[in-house]
Amino acid sequence: MTRALLIVDIQLDYFDGGAFPLVEPDAAAAAARTVLDGFRASGEPVVHIFHVSTDAAATFFVPGTPGIGIHPLVAPVGDEIVLEKHEPNSFIGTGLQQVLADEGVTELVVVGMMSSMCIDSTTRAASELGFEVTVVSDACAAPDLSFGDTVIPGAMVHASFMAALDGSFATVLASDELEK
C-alpha cells in the first residue's frame, strides 16, 4: 500500500490578518508541518492543494491576492505536487485522482483547512473513491459558525466534523498517533 500526504488549503487567508481567519490555525499548521516533516523524511508522496475562488462575490481566496498563498510553514519544496482547486472537494477539476493513481497511492493522510468544508468534502470523496483515509485531527482547523441564533465555536465545529468522519469515512488520529 502506498501512502501520500494531502495538504488541503493551509492558506494565508485563514490566519490572523487574512480575509477569513479560523480558530487556532497556527496550531493546526504546526501539527501539519510535523506530519509533513515525517512524509518528507520517509520519501512518501506529498500533494499540496490550494483554493482559488471563481465566485465574483468571494471575500477570501480571491485571485491575485496574497491570501491564496500557501502558508510558509507547509510550503511545497522540490518536486512535491501542487494543484489548484475551485471547489471544496479536492478531486473536482484538479486531476488529483489521476495524480494519485500515477503514484500508486491507495492510502491518503489528510491535513488542512477547513474541517467543516474542504476537509470534510475531500475526505468523503476520497473514501468513496476507494482510498483508505486518515485525517489528522490536530492538523486541521475550523471557523466559528452560526445557525439561526446559535453560534457554534470553532472547536465544536471541528470536533463535530471529526466525529462524523471517524469510523465512517476515515480514521481520525492526532499527529502523535500517526504511524510514521
N, C-alpha and C positions, 0 to 999 in steps of 0.2 A: 504494500500500500504506500503510495506516495502522498505526502502531506505538503500543503502550501499554506502560507500565511496570507490572509486577505485583510488589508488595512483599508477601512472604508471611511472616507470623509473626515479625517482628522485635519481640518482646515481652519485657517486663521479667523474666519467669521464666527467660529464657535467659542473663541477665547475672549478674555477681557479686552475691550477696545474694538472688538469685532461687531458686526451688524446683528448677530443673534447668539449672544453668549449662553452657554449651557451651564448646568450646575456641576462644579468640580471638574472642568475639562482638563486642568493641568495634571491632576492626579491620574485621570484616565490615560492621558498622553504618556505620562511617565511609566505606567504599567504596560502600555502598548510598546514603549521603547524597550522595556525589559524582554518582552516576548520577541520583538524584532531582533534584538541582540542574539537571542538563542537561535533563531532561524538563520541568521547570518553566519553564526559560528558553525552550525551544522551543515551549511550549504544547501538547505532546503529552499524551494522557490518562495519568493515574496512578490505579491502583486499589490500595487497601490491603486486605489480608486479615488478620484476626486470629482465632486459635483460642480457643474456649471449650469445655472438656471437658464432655461429658454423662455421663461414666462416674463413678458414685458413689465408686469407689475411686481416682480420679485423684489424683496427687500434685503435679501442676502444671497451670496454666491452669484452675484451679478457679474456677467462677463467683463473682463478688463479691469476688475477691482482687485486690490491686494487680498481681500477676504477669501478669494478662491484658492489662494496658495496653500500648499501642504505645510503643516506646522514643521518647523525645522527639527524638532525632536525625532520625527519619524520620516524625514525627507528621504526620497529614494537615492540610492547610490549605485554606481556601476551599471550592470545590465538588468537591474530589477525592473519589472514590467510596471508601466504606468498607464492607466486607462481613464479616460474622461467619461462621465455619465451625465445623463439629464433626467433620470427617473430615480425614485427611491430604490428600486430593485437593481442591483449592480449588474445583473445579467442582461437587462434590456438595452439593446443598441450599443453594446460595448465590445462584443466579441469575447467576453470573459469565458464563456463556456468552451469555446474553441481553444483559447489560450491554455486553459486547464487541461483539456484533452491532449493538446500537443505536449504538455509537460508530464502526462501520465498521472495527473492528480486525481485521487479518489477521496481524499480527506482534506477538509478545509478547517483552518483555525481562523476565526473571525474576531477582529477588534475594530473599534471605531465609534463613530457618532452618526446619528442619534439612535439610542437604544429603541426609541418608540417609533422610528420611521425607517431609516435605511438599514439599520442592523436587523430589525425585525423582518422587513421585506426581503432582504438579501438572504438571510438565514433560512427563512421558509422556502424560498425559491431553490436554494442550494439543496436542501433536504429533498424537496420534491423532484429535483433532477437526479437524485441518487447519490449525492455526496454524503459522506459521514461528516457531520459538522460539530465543532466545538466552539462555543462562544466564551471568550474570556471576560467575565463579568466586570472586573475592576479596570479593564482596559476599554470600557465603553462609558458613555455619558448621555444624559437626557436633559431636557429643559423642564422647567415648571410648566404645567399645562392647566387649563381650566375647562370645565364643563358646566354650563349654566352658571350658577352662583358658587360653584365649588372650585377652589384652587387646589390642585394636586401638586405637592412639592416634587421637584425633580428626582429626589432619591426614591420616592414612592413610585413615580412613573417608571424609573429604571428597574426597580425591584419587581414591579408587576410584569413588565415585559420579559425580564429574565425568567421569572416563574412560569410564564406562559410558554416560553420556548423550551425550557428544560424538560427533557424526557420525551417531548413530542416531536420537536424538530431538531433538537441539538442536545448535546451535553453541555451544561453551563458550569464552568470552573473558574476559580480565581487564578491569577497569574502564577502564584506559588504552588498551585496544584497541577499545573500543566506539565505533562510529561515532556522532558527535554529530548 
